[in-house]
Every structure is written in C-alpha cells, then in structure tokens.
Amino acid sequence: MTTPSLQGRVALVTGAGRRTGRSIALALAGAGADVLVHCHHSQAEAQQVVQEIACLGRRAKVVQADLGDAEATQAAFSQAAADFGRLDILVNNACGIIWKRLPDLSVAEWHAGLEQSLHITYHACRAVLPLMRQQGFGRIVSVIDVDADSLVSVPALTPYKIGKTGVLMLTRTLAVTEAPHGITVNGVSPGTLDNSDRKPALERIPAGRYGTAEEVARAVLFLVDPESAYITGTNIKVSGGYLI
C-alpha cells in the first residue's frame, strides 16, 4: 500500500469550518495530514469538520482565533503547534468581502476590507514562520483570487481587490525570503466556484461551468506535497479560463 504523501505532517487551514476551507481541510486529511481547523465565529461548523477528519483516521482540533489580532493569532497557532508537536503546512483560506462601491464605503469598511483579505494573511504567516524555520520545512499556500495579478479596477470590491493583490505580492516576497529555510510559499487563485455568492453568466467562462471547492483543494495538495520543494512564488489559477 502506498503511504499517503502527507503522512506525519500537520496542517492548519484558516476559515476551515465551511465551504472551500472545509474541502481543503478534508483533502489534506485524506492525503494523510493531521489538521488544525481554524475558525473565528463558525465553531459549530469547525467542530463538525474535526469529526469528519477523525472518521478518516487523522487527528484534528478546532483552533479559534481572530486573525485580525496579530498577537492572539500568534498565541493560538503556537499553542496548536505545541499540542500537535509540529506545524508543516499553512493554508490561508479565511477572507471577508464587503460588496459596496468605493464612493459608498465608510472609513471603517475600508479598513475592514483590507484587514479581512491582506492583514489576516500576514498575521497568519507571521505566526507560523518561526516554527517552520526551526523545522527547516514548511508549505504556505494562500487562496488568492483569479484576477489578483490584474490592474483592472473593481469599483464594487476595491479594498478586497487591493488586499488580494497585496496577498500575491506577499506570497512572492515570502517565497524569496523563506526559500533558504526550506519553506515554499505559493498561491491558488480560484475563479467562480459553484459555492460563490455571486456568479457571472456561464458564457463568460471558457470551460462552460463553475468550478468546485474540491478542484481548488487539489491544487493546494499539489503545492504542499513534500516533492513540490522547487515550486515557490507561483500562483495557480483554478478558473476554467475565466479572467485570463
């Protein structure tokens, strides 16, 4: 029998209680990893994911933290890593979206939009990097957005758009700074999924269908595999050709 590729590894997935985060967490467990299931408010859903992972024969635990609080994130992630003995993989999936045109945004909503996309990702990376450096191994994957590399304006999602473009730059920068420590840092950028809140008409998508969270998870699995050690600073688009 072939040993699962992530046997003995510990992964932490942010926003893992629902939707795409849940699919990623279950896929990692299916590949052999023990999984720390992060949530902020969705504790009941996160606990359900933990139970599903236990049914796969892997260890799992809910990690509750407000990722907007850098120090609270550091404390929660460090404790979780101590509980499981190590931390090999971070998947930055958590994100919030404020659908409002720029002229109608309040100052508070502007800052919240940036925090819920860019700042929480930075806080999570900052929390795990010392642990990964000490191990000499790490995989960080951020779920970004299919048009994060585009400079086209998005008036109804300006803070989110700026934040996700910032996550792409953060990903590329950390790829360079962390490579000497055996840590790879990559992005997976979904297009429109069947669980997306708002969807363009299907005729705008070359593949003629919406994607699935499981397809995003498969891209994450490829990047976190120990044998993907020479792949860093890249951004895999899972979009069916949309916005390319």
N, C-alpha and C positions, 0 to 999 in steps of 0.2 A: 504494500500500500504506500502511495506517495505521501510524504509528510507535508501538511499544509504549509504554504510559503511563509506565513506569519506566525508559525508555532513559536511560543516563548516570547512573543512581542506584546507590548502593552500600548494600546491606542487610546487617545482622548479625542472625542468628537464634540465640538461645541454645537449647541442647539440641536441635540440628538433625539429629543423627545418626539418629534413629529416630522412628517414629510421627508424631504431629501436627507436630512440629518439622520433620521431613523434608518433609512435604506442604507446609508453609508455605514452606520454602526453595525447593522446586521451583516453586511457584506464583509466587513473586517473580521467579525466573529466567525463567519463561515470560512474565512481563509486561515483561521487558527489563532487570531489575536484575542487577548483579554481586552475588554473595552470599558473605559470610563465614560459614562453617558452624562454629558453636561446639560444642564438646563438652568434657566433663570426663574421663570414662573411655572413652566409646564412640568411640575414634579410628578403628578399622577401619570402623565404620558411617558415620562422618562423611566419611571419605575416599571411600567409595562414593557418597555424596551429591554430593561435589565432582565425581566423574567423570560422574555423571548430568547435573549442571549444565553441565559442559563440552560434553556432547553436544547441549545446547540452544544452544550458541554463546556462552555467557556465561562470564566469569571467576569463579573460585571458589577458596576456600582454607580449610583447616581452621584454626580458632583454638582452641587448647587452653588452658583456664583453669579453676581452682577458683573459682567465683563467690562462694564463702563468704569468700574472701580479697580484701578491697577493693583493696588495693594491687596484687596480682597481676592482678586484673581490669582495673584502670586501665592497667597496663603492656601487657597483651596486646591490649586494644582499641585503645589508642593506636598500637601498632605495626601492627596490622592496618589501621587507617585510613591510616596513613602509606604502607603498601605499596600500597593501592588508590587513594590520592590524595584520599579524602574518606570521609565516612560520613553517609548521609542517613536511614537507617531502622534502628531497633532493634525487634526483636520479642522480648519477654521470654516465652519459652515454657518454659524449664527449670523444673522443680519436682520435689520429692520428697514422698512421702506415707508417713507412719507410721500403719498401721492398728492402733491399740491404744486401749482405753478409758482415759479420764483417770486413774482410780484406779491403773491398772497401769503408767503411764508413769514412767520414771526421769527424773531431772532432766536428764540428758544428752539423752534423747529429746525432752523438752520443748523444749530449746534448739535441737536439730537440726530439729525440725518447723517452728519459726519461721524458722530460717535458710534452710531449703530452699524456703520459699514467699515470705516477705516480704523478708528481708535480702538474698538474692541479687538480687532485682529492684531493690532500692535501689542496690546496688553497681553493677549494670549501667547504670542510669540515670545515676548519678553519674559514671561513666566516659565516657559519650558526650556529656553535655550541653555541656561546654566546646567540643567540636568542632562541634556543631550550632549553638551560639550564634555562633561565629565565622563560620560559613557563612550565618547568617540563615535557615536552613531545617532542619527536622527532623520526623520522624514517629516517635513511640514508641507501640507497641501492646503491652499486656500481656495474656497469656492468663490470665484470672482463674478464675471458677467461677460457674455459673448462680445459686447462692444466696448469693453473696458479699454481697449487699445485704440479706440476711435476718438477723434476730436470733434465729432458732430455734437451739437448742443441737444440737450434733452430738457426742455423748459419745465416739464412737469415732475422731473426727478433730479434736479440739479445737485443737491447735496449727496444723494445716493450715487449719481454718476461720478462726481468728483471723488467720493470716497472709494469707489471700486477702482477707478483709475489709479488712485493712491495705493490701493492694495496691490495692484500689478507692479507698481514701482517698488513698493516694499518687498515684494516677492523677489524681484530681480536683484535688489540690493542685498538682501539676506543671502541669496544664492551665492553671491561673491564672497561676502564676509564669513559665511559659515562653512564653505567648502573645505577649508583646511582642517575642520573639526569632524569631518565625516558626516556632515548634515546636508541633505539636499532640501531645496525649497522650491516648490512648483505651484502652479495654479491649474484649476479646472474651471472652465467657463461655460456654464450651461446657456443654451438659448431658451426658447419657450418650452416648458415641460407641461405634461398633462395635469400637473398639480399647481401650475402657475395661476395667480389670481386674475391676471388679465392676459388675453391671448390675441395675437394678430390673426388675420384671416389665413387659412391654410395655404392659399395660393401664393402667399409671400414666403413660404418655407419650401426650398427646393426639394426636400425629402418628402413633402406632401403629408407630413404628420407631425404631431408634437412628440417631444422626447419623454423619457421616463426617468424617474429618480434612480432606478437600477442601472441605467446607462451611464449616469453621472458617477455612480458608485464604482462601476467597472473601470473608469478612467482613474479614479482615486486608487484603486487596488494596484493598477499598473505602476503608478508613480511611487507607492510606498513599498513595493517589493524590494527586498534586500539586493536583488540583482539589478535594480534600476539605479545603481550608485553613480553612474556617469551622466545621469539626466538631471539637470538642475537649472533653474531660471527659466523654465519653459512654461507655456500656457496652452493647455489642450482645450480646444473648443468642442463642446458636445452640443451641436446646434442644428444638425441636419442641413448645413449650408446657409442657415439664416444669418444675415448681417455680416457676411464675409466679403 
